[in-house]
Amino acid sequence: MSNSESTWSKAEIEDLLARENFKYQNITLPYGLQTGGEDRSATARAILPDDLSGESVLDIGSNFGFFCFEAAKRGATRVLGIDVDPENIRKARLLADCLGLNVEFALLDFEVDSLNEQFDHVLCLNVLHHLRNPLASIERLIEMTTGRLVLEVAGLGNHDRRKLGVPFLRYLSLRNSPVIYVGKNGTSGRPPNVGKRAGFSGQKFFFTQDAIIHLLQYQRCVFARVTATPSQHKGRFTVISEKRRVEDLIVIAGPTSSGKSTLIDHLREGKEPDLARHLGLDDPASIPAYNAFDLIEPRPPQLEKLVFHYDLLRPFLRSAHVHGRDEALDILGSGRRVRVLLIYIPPHRLRAQLEKAVITPKTRRGKFRGNSRKAKIHEMYADPDWVHGWYQDFITHCKSRGVEVEVVLPMESMRCISVEEWHNRIAVEQSGFTQGTRNAEPLPQSYRDSHLDEGPEYHDKFSHGPYRSVIWKIEQEKLEAILARYRLRCRESLRMLDFACGTGRILQLFENQVDSAVGIDVSESMLAVAKSHLQKTEFFQADLTREPVLAERRFELITAFRFFPNAEPALRDEVMRELVTLLADDGILILNNHLRCSGSKQRLRRAIRGFAKWGKDKDLHCMSDAEVEALAERFGLSIVEIHPLAVLPVLKEKKPILPGSLISAIEGWAARNSWLANLANNRIYVLQHRTAGGSRDAGGR
């Protein structure tokens, strides 16, 4: 509803002014008439933009409506004034009608009544010192404001200081401090026979300028700029607070030392183009990036895009305690579109990264000299449940704010997954990624990246190593026997794929026994070794889970040696999903588990670790029989043969205690005696599609 011309005659307005007292703020009426009172036009020019077209304004404690009328004259679409005094509301409505302005006035107590509405501009002028609970009221004002919050505040200027009876020297000591000065008796006035200087002002709370700035700029992080200027009214001051408004807010969150800063830097430097496209960042380098401390510094109030760095452990050992009380997360309410990218790093890896970045550099003579909070976080990272709990609390808080979360996996080339997928991943980790060793560490990096620089030295371990060469000889015998049995029933040509082929050890054994062979690996250096001694094999340097280089092909024989037990659980599933697709209907998949949790080596390592505290966490990394069976079950495979080997608990393969000839004799004998199967450190599995039939070969045990 638009403003209209006044329908009042000059005589009617003069009669109104004669009958009613409007002398609080001077309001200009038609025909050059005025209400009389204090001229607040300079304040109106200071706090209201010249053009308010399309915007809404709320004036709390509007009195006779001067500032409401000024907002309407500037084109505000909706103007509402509220006051607790019914007489003020009656008079304000009379003046609005006299002016022909579309302004609403409502009888409301701001501290009691709920508006359930937000406004672009909220004015609260000379009201705070009358309220019963000004701090709670400031919180309500913040929630009701979408653009600018304007306060005019009674401080300790000469006018209010004298009313309070504050001595001049005390005033000098307080005026530059963030102080809330409390009056003696609030609204009840001064008791009889008490002098004016006794401090009974009839008003409640008085704020220094720094106190208001601290409340708005530091205690809450919703305002991009907070500006205080002196007011001409009674020596008080005005504060204009501009809320931060972001069209597209991207939150990069994660615990301490999870790589948040690194990810943001890589995005802005163009090193993560796929993730940038996923987030809709056409020009990442131009987008500002804030952290929690940037939120308390003056910044532009309106931004097209913003990347925000958030440490989800900020509340830990701080007064907030929980995410819901952390003022930095006020920023979630600033974005029109909000996306949260939550970095997930397994707890053992977080602990290692924090130790490398903070703990070790600040440790002197065995004592940590840095931030004690970081030391406590390092200690708590040893408890996976504690870490996962903080992740879940943050996800729950975001959900309560209506914000969706995606989980990003730096150890898997920044792959993004849903929260549901993350929960499944955590369930796998907690179900025993290591068996019986809760704090044992898996490999310190994704297995995708672990062998990129390996080459001839790795290949030589299996041909000349004192222990691995013995085990490899036994493995060859078993593999050739498996292939011979399969050859008897294979009616078509035998096409072979060796996944994670490395230096070509398995391919070298089978190349001349199959019709065609393909090797695939991510390591260029290892493939170079394989190509040097294999002539018929076709090689691909690719990540099979991300590059469909073999999408149209099928193989009767697929091998995957020394891969699954080394890989993290999610990577195991990714690879198995691809291999099952590539496996011919009647084909076989041969894989091994050389890090068997119940093998003699792992049992000995756990015993030594338990009693002597000796050894590295990564040495306890293993894969259980149940994990192998569950992996097969998830992807519709049946285990048709199991071949155990390697029963000796050799802890140092490069320098075994027993001579090679004795190891060879013992392992050769053990391989022929199935009653030692439970001690085997290595198992070779033969798997088929479940629809292909077949039952587990008991003799293979």
PEKAFEN-V17245 format. One record per run of one state. SS is the DSSP state (H for helix, E for strand, C for the rest). FROM is the first residue (numbers start at 1). TO is the last residue. If there is no record, write none. Layout:
<<SS,FROM,TO> <SS,FROM,TO>>
//
This chain:
<<C,1,9> <H,10,19> <C,20,24> <E,25,25> <C,26,27> <E,28,28> <C,29,29> <H,30,32> <C,33,33> <E,34,34> <C,35,37> <E,38,38> <C,39,40> <H,41,47> <C,48,52> <E,53,53> <C,54,55> <E,56,60> <C,61,65> <H,66,73> <C,74,75> <E,76,76> <C,77,77> <E,78,83> <C,84,85> <H,86,99> <C,100,103> <E,104,107> <C,108,118> <E,119,125> <C,126,127> <H,128,130> <C,131,133> <H,134,144> <E,145,153> <C,154,157> <H,158,164> <C,165,167> <H,168,174> <C,175,179> <E,180,182> <C,183,185> <H,186,188> <C,189,195> <H,196,198> <C,199,204> <E,205,207> <C,208,208> <H,209,218> <C,219,222> <E,223,230> <C,231,236> <E,237,243> <C,244,244> <E,245,254> <C,255,259> <H,260,268> <C,269,272> <H,273,278> <C,279,283> <H,284,286> <C,287,288> <E,289,290> <C,291,291> <H,292,296> <C,297,301> <E,302,311> <C,312,322> <H,323,325> <C,326,326> <H,327,333> <C,334,334> <E,335,343> <C,344,346> <H,347,362> <E,363,364> <C,365,366> <E,367,368> <C,369,371> <H,372,380> <C,381,383> <H,384,400> <C,401,404> <E,405,409> <H,410,412> <C,413,414> <E,415,418> <H,419,430> <C,431,446> <H,447,449> <C,450,455> <H,456,464> <C,465,467> <H,468,489> <C,490,494> <E,495,499> <C,500,504> <H,505,513> <C,514,515> <E,516,521> <C,522,523> <H,524,533> <C,534,537> <E,538,541> <C,542,554> <E,555,560> <C,561,568> <H,569,582> <E,583,593> <C,594,595> <E,596,596> <C,597,599> <H,600,612> <C,613,616> <H,617,620> <C,621,622> <E,623,623> <C,624,624> <H,625,634> <C,635,636> <E,637,645> <C,646,659> <H,660,671> <C,672,673> <H,674,679> <C,680,681> <E,682,689> <H,690,692> <C,693,696> <E,697,697> <H,698,700> <C,701,701>>
//
